[in-house]
Amino acid sequence: MSETCIHPTAIVEADVCLGAGVVLWDGVHVRARTTIGAATTVGEKTYIAYDVQIGARAKINAHVYICTGVTIEDGCLVAAHVVFTNDRAPRATDPELARMLPSEPTAATERCRVARGASIGANATIGPGLTLGEYCMVGMGAVVTDDVPAHGLVVGNPARLVGLVARDGTRVLRLERGEPLPSSQRVPCPGDGVLVVESGRVRHERAAADG
């Protein structure tokens, strides 16, 4: 595995854990106590806040904002200018506008999980407290306000489900925007098994030849 590479202009604060082969490009800022897994690449000018967890072999592109409370699992793609959020009622000051509120995480700070293999398109905004399921795909410019099912494809503002994608990103089921998943269906993924839809959940089953 290649050596970890940190650009001279990148800022890596105390107690950050970097796996082997991590690459941090110019202007990246990684705050304290964050973990980034092996062979992950972080593009230029990206900001990663305190206590963020990023898995192995992820691609975080340029100018991404990742706030406290976000977990990004193995093999995810986060395209340029994606913004994560963690506060449903943000204010700069108290109600009387007399005192600045602290910026540190509080009990109201919400968590977000991006499950393994997921992709988030450029300029998307991810709302607080959400789960983006395994191998899902978020369209560019989408504003995500609800959980995304595994293998789900969501687009628009607000983002709505328009189909399912295989593990390689190929669209294998089309839905009208916002149409619910079928209650029970097996969706073939050519050369890669099937997606099994049951009661609003989606799971991948390998083809028999895969063992």
C-alpha positions as CSV (number, residue, x, y, z in Angstrom):
1,M,0.0,0.0,0.0
2,S,1.3,3.5,-0.8
3,E,2.5,5.9,1.9
4,T,0.3,8.5,3.4
5,C,0.7,11.8,1.6
6,I,-0.2,15.2,3.2
7,H,0.1,18.3,1.2
8,P,2.2,21.0,2.9
9,T,-0.7,23.4,3.1
10,A,-3.1,20.8,4.7
11,I,-3.9,21.3,8.4
12,V,-4.2,18.1,10.5
13,E,-5.0,18.8,14.2
14,A,-4.1,16.8,17.3
15,D,-5.4,13.2,17.8
16,V,-6.3,12.7,14.1
17,C,-5.9,9.0,13.0
18,L,-4.9,8.5,9.4
19,G,-4.7,5.1,7.8
20,A,-2.0,3.9,5.5
21,G,-2.1,5.5,2.0
22,V,-4.4,8.4,2.9
23,V,-3.9,11.4,0.6
24,L,-4.8,14.9,1.8
25,W,-4.6,17.6,-1.0
26,D,-3.9,21.3,-0.7
27,G,-5.9,23.4,1.8
28,V,-7.6,20.4,3.5
29,H,-8.4,21.0,7.2
30,V,-9.0,18.0,9.4
31,R,-10.1,18.8,13.0
32,A,-9.2,16.9,16.1
33,R,-10.2,13.3,16.9
34,T,-11.2,12.5,13.3
35,T,-10.4,9.1,11.8
36,I,-9.8,8.6,8.1
37,G,-9.3,5.0,6.9
38,A,-6.7,3.5,4.7
39,A,-6.3,4.6,1.0
40,T,-8.9,7.4,1.3
41,T,-8.4,10.5,-0.7
42,V,-9.5,14.0,0.4
43,G,-9.6,16.7,-2.3
44,E,-8.4,20.3,-2.0
45,K,-10.0,22.8,0.3
46,T,-12.2,20.2,2.0
47,Y,-13.1,20.8,5.7
48,I,-13.6,17.9,8.1
49,A,-14.9,18.8,11.6
50,Y,-14.2,17.2,15.0
51,D,-14.8,13.5,15.6
52,V,-15.8,12.6,12.1
53,Q,-15.4,9.0,11.1
54,I,-14.4,8.2,7.4
55,G,-13.7,4.6,6.3
56,A,-11.2,3.1,3.9
57,R,-11.0,3.6,0.1
58,A,-13.4,6.6,0.2
59,K,-13.1,9.5,-2.2
60,I,-13.9,12.9,-0.8
61,N,-13.6,15.4,-3.5
62,A,-12.8,19.2,-3.4
63,H,-14.6,21.8,-1.3
64,V,-16.6,19.4,0.7
65,Y,-18.0,20.4,4.2
66,I,-18.2,17.5,6.6
67,C,-19.6,18.6,10.0
68,T,-19.4,16.9,13.4
69,G,-21.6,13.8,13.7
70,V,-21.0,12.4,10.3
71,T,-19.8,8.9,9.6
72,I,-18.8,8.0,6.1
73,E,-18.2,4.2,5.6
74,D,-15.9,2.3,3.3
75,G,-15.9,2.9,-0.4
76,C,-18.1,6.0,-0.5
77,L,-17.8,8.8,-3.0
78,V,-18.6,12.4,-1.9
79,A,-18.4,14.7,-4.9
80,A,-17.3,18.3,-5.0
81,H,-19.1,21.0,-2.9
82,V,-21.3,18.6,-1.0
83,V,-22.4,20.0,2.4
84,F,-23.5,18.0,5.5
85,T,-25.6,19.6,8.2
86,N,-26.2,18.6,11.9
87,D,-28.6,21.2,13.4
88,R,-32.3,21.5,12.8
89,A,-32.7,24.9,14.6
90,P,-29.5,26.9,13.9
91,R,-29.1,30.3,15.5
92,A,-26.1,32.6,15.9
93,T,-27.2,34.1,19.2
94,D,-29.7,33.7,22.1
95,P,-33.3,35.0,21.5
96,E,-32.4,38.5,22.7
97,L,-29.5,38.7,20.3
98,A,-27.3,39.6,23.3
99,R,-25.0,36.6,23.4
100,M,-23.3,34.5,20.8
101,L,-24.1,30.8,21.0
102,P,-21.2,28.4,21.1
103,S,-20.2,26.5,17.9
104,E,-19.2,23.3,19.8
105,P,-21.4,20.2,19.5
106,T,-24.3,20.0,21.9
107,A,-26.9,17.4,22.9
108,A,-29.0,18.7,20.0
109,T,-26.2,17.9,17.4
110,E,-27.6,15.2,15.1
111,R,-25.7,12.4,13.5
112,C,-25.5,11.3,9.8
113,R,-24.4,7.9,8.5
114,V,-23.4,7.4,4.9
115,A,-23.3,3.6,4.5
116,R,-20.6,1.7,2.5
117,G,-20.5,2.1,-1.2
118,A,-22.8,5.1,-1.3
119,S,-22.3,8.0,-3.8
120,I,-23.3,11.7,-3.3
121,G,-23.3,13.9,-6.4
122,A,-21.7,17.4,-6.7
123,N,-23.4,20.3,-4.8
124,A,-25.8,18.1,-2.9
125,T,-26.9,19.1,0.6
126,I,-27.5,16.4,3.3
127,G,-29.9,17.2,6.1
128,P,-29.3,16.4,9.7
129,G,-30.0,13.0,11.4
130,L,-30.1,11.0,8.2
131,T,-29.0,7.5,7.0
132,L,-27.9,7.1,3.4
133,G,-28.1,3.3,2.7
134,E,-25.5,1.0,1.2
135,Y,-24.7,1.7,-2.4
136,C,-27.3,4.4,-2.7
137,M,-26.8,7.3,-5.1
138,V,-27.7,11.0,-4.5
139,G,-28.0,13.1,-7.6
140,M,-26.1,16.3,-8.1
141,G,-27.6,19.3,-6.5
142,A,-30.1,17.2,-4.5
143,V,-31.3,18.4,-1.1
144,V,-31.7,15.3,1.0
145,T,-34.3,15.6,3.8
146,D,-35.2,12.0,4.4
147,D,-33.3,8.7,4.7
148,V,-32.3,7.0,1.5
149,P,-32.8,3.2,1.2
150,A,-30.0,0.9,0.2
151,H,-29.4,1.1,-3.5
152,G,-31.9,4.0,-3.8
153,L,-31.4,6.7,-6.4
154,V,-32.7,10.1,-5.3
155,V,-32.8,13.4,-7.1
156,G,-34.2,16.9,-6.8
157,N,-35.1,19.5,-4.1
158,P,-36.4,18.0,-1.9
159,A,-34.8,14.7,-3.0
160,R,-37.2,12.0,-3.9
161,L,-36.7,8.3,-4.9
162,V,-36.6,7.7,-8.7
163,G,-35.3,4.2,-8.8
164,L,-32.7,1.6,-7.7
165,V,-29.1,1.2,-8.7
166,A,-26.8,-1.8,-8.8
167,R,-23.5,-1.9,-6.9
168,D,-21.8,-0.6,-10.1
169,G,-24.2,2.4,-10.2
170,T,-26.3,1.1,-13.1
171,R,-29.9,2.0,-12.8
172,V,-31.9,-1.3,-12.6
173,L,-35.4,0.0,-11.6
174,R,-37.2,3.2,-12.6
175,L,-39.9,4.8,-10.4
176,E,-41.9,7.9,-10.8
177,R,-40.5,10.7,-8.6
178,G,-41.5,10.0,-5.0
179,E,-43.2,6.6,-5.9
180,P,-42.7,4.2,-3.0
181,L,-40.7,1.0,-3.4
182,P,-42.7,-2.1,-4.3
183,S,-43.8,-4.1,-1.3
184,S,-42.0,-7.2,-2.7
185,Q,-39.9,-7.6,-5.8
186,R,-36.6,-9.1,-7.1
187,V,-34.7,-6.8,-9.4
188,P,-32.0,-8.4,-11.5
189,C,-28.6,-6.8,-11.6
190,P,-26.9,-8.1,-14.8
191,G,-23.8,-10.0,-13.8
192,D,-24.2,-9.1,-10.1
193,G,-27.1,-11.0,-8.6
194,V,-30.4,-9.4,-7.6
195,L,-31.8,-6.6,-5.4
196,V,-34.4,-8.0,-3.1
197,V,-37.1,-5.5,-2.1
198,E,-39.2,-6.4,0.9
199,S,-41.4,-4.1,3.0
200,G,-39.6,-0.9,1.9
201,R,-36.1,-2.4,2.5
202,V,-33.6,-3.4,-0.2
203,R,-30.8,-5.9,0.1
204,H,-28.4,-7.4,-2.5
205,E,-28.1,-11.1,-3.1
206,R,-25.1,-12.4,-5.0
207,A,-25.5,-14.5,-8.1
208,A,-25.2,-18.2,-7.5
209,A,-21.9,-18.2,-9.5
210,D,-20.4,-15.8,-6.9
211,G,-20.7,-18.5,-4.2
